[in-house]
Amino acid sequence: MSISARLVDDFVANGVEFITTVPCKQLAGVIDEIETRDALMHVPANKEDEGMGLCAGAYMGGKRAAIIMQNTALGVTVNTLATLIQYYRLPLPMLISYRGELREPVACQVEMAVHTKAILAQMNIPTYHFHKPSDADEFDAILKYTFMCNKPVAVLTDASFWGGYGE
């Protein structure tokens, strides 16, 4: 079973019914897998903060939701995370591709990587960093945690988790 299928299986097993995504090369397999699942409503978003608004609406409408996004746009979500997601204590699993580390081929990706973990820590958002495929064994427990405590949770997935940058 692929890592993408395992992650999506865990979303479904934890009652997630609504997922919004922003295009991402590293997360393309997960997005493709979501599209194959009848149990999931997939609504692509133009921007990450817009996607968080969609997730909040889905949750308030009685559906567990998740967002799939890149760390490079985390900065645009800070206000939405603080004034909507955290203020209203909404559970929001965020599966995030973590670009900008060693062997990153795109220089502009590096700048946000320098700030990603600090932003999440400053906002008191529990953050987990997946480096190797076996780290996905924790995803089910992370999803249970976010829905139990009504908090956003970030799961950073770096290039090594997905098999590298295709070197």
N, C-alpha and C positions, 0 to 999 in steps of 0.2 A: 504494500500500500504506500502511496506517495505521502510525503509530508503534508502537502496541500490537502489531500483527502483526509488525513488524520485530524488536521486542525478543523476542517469543516465538520467532520464527524463530531468533534467535541463541541462545536457551536450548537449543532442540532441536539446532541445529548443533553445539553444544558438549557434547552428551551429557547434558544435564540431563534426568532422568526423573521427578523428584519436586519438586513446588513446593507450599509451604504459603503461605497468605495470611491476612491479617487485613483485614476490610472497610475500604475507603477509596474515597471518591468520586473522587479524582484518578486512582487506579489501577484503577478499575472496568473500563475498556476492556481493560487487560492481563488482569485476572482473567477477564473474559468470553472473551477470546481463548484463554486457557489451557484453559477448559472445552471448547473445540471441538477440542482436539488429542488424538488417541488416544495419541500417544507420551508424554503427560505424565500422571502421577498427581497429581491436585490434592486436597489435604487441607486444608480451611479450619481455622484455629486460633482459639481464643478470645482468646489473648494472644500477644504477640510472643515472649516467652521460652519459652512452650509450643511455638510454631512452630519455634524453634531446636532444641529437644529432638527434635522430629519429624524435622527435617533431619539432625541428628546420627545418629539411628537409621537413617534411610534410607541415609546415607553408609556407616555401619558395616555395613549390609546389602548394600553393593555398588552403590548408586545415587548418582549425582551429584544434589545437591539445591540448592534456592534458596528464599529467603524474600522475600515482598513485603509491605511494612509501611509504617506512617507514622512520621515522625521523632518525633511527640509521645509515643510509647511507648518511645523508645530508652532512657530511664532505667531502665525495668524489665528491660532485657536485659543490663545491665552485668555482673552476676554470671554469667549464663549464657555470655555472650561470653568472659569471662576464664577461668572454671573448666571450661568444657566445650569450646567452639569453639576458643579459642586454646590451651589447655593440651594438647589432643589434636591440634593442628595440622590442624583440619578446614577444608577450603575451603568458604566459604559466601558466594556472591554475595547481597547484600542490595539489592534494588531498593526504594528508600525515597522516598515522597512527602515533599517538604520544605515543610511548611506554616509560615506565620508571617512571611513576608517582605512586601515592599511590596504594598499593595492587598489584604492578607489581610483578609477580612471577619469573622473570628472572633477576638476579642481573646485568648482563652486559648491560641490556637495560637502566639502570638508568644513566650511565655515559653520554650517548649522550643526554638524556633528559635534563641534566643540561646545555648543551650548545646549544640546538636547537634554542630556541627563541633568544638568544644572536647573533648567527650566522646570522639568518634572519634579525634581527634588524641592525646589522653591515653592511649588504648588502643592507639596505633600501628596503627590500621586504615586502610589506604589508602582515600582518599575522593575520589570524582569527582563534580562538580556539573554536571548537565545543565540549561542555561538555554534552549537553542533546539533545535528538532527535529534539526538537523544534528549536534548533539552525540551523538546515538544512533549515529553512524558509529563511535564508539569502543567501543561495548558489546561487540562480538565480542572485541576485544583485551583488554578488562577481564575478560571471562569466562575467556579463555585464561590470563591472568595469575593469577587466583585459583586455578585448578586446577593450574597449574604450581608455584606456591609454597606451596600448602596454607595459605592465609590467608583470613580473612574480608575481603571488600571491600565498601565501601558506595558505592552510586550514588544520589546525591540528585537527585531530579527535582522542580524547582519548578513553580509554576503557569504561568510563562511557557513552559516546555517543553511543557506540556499544552494551551496555548492560552489561558491566563488563568483568571480566576475567573468568567468569564461576565458581565463588565461590559457 
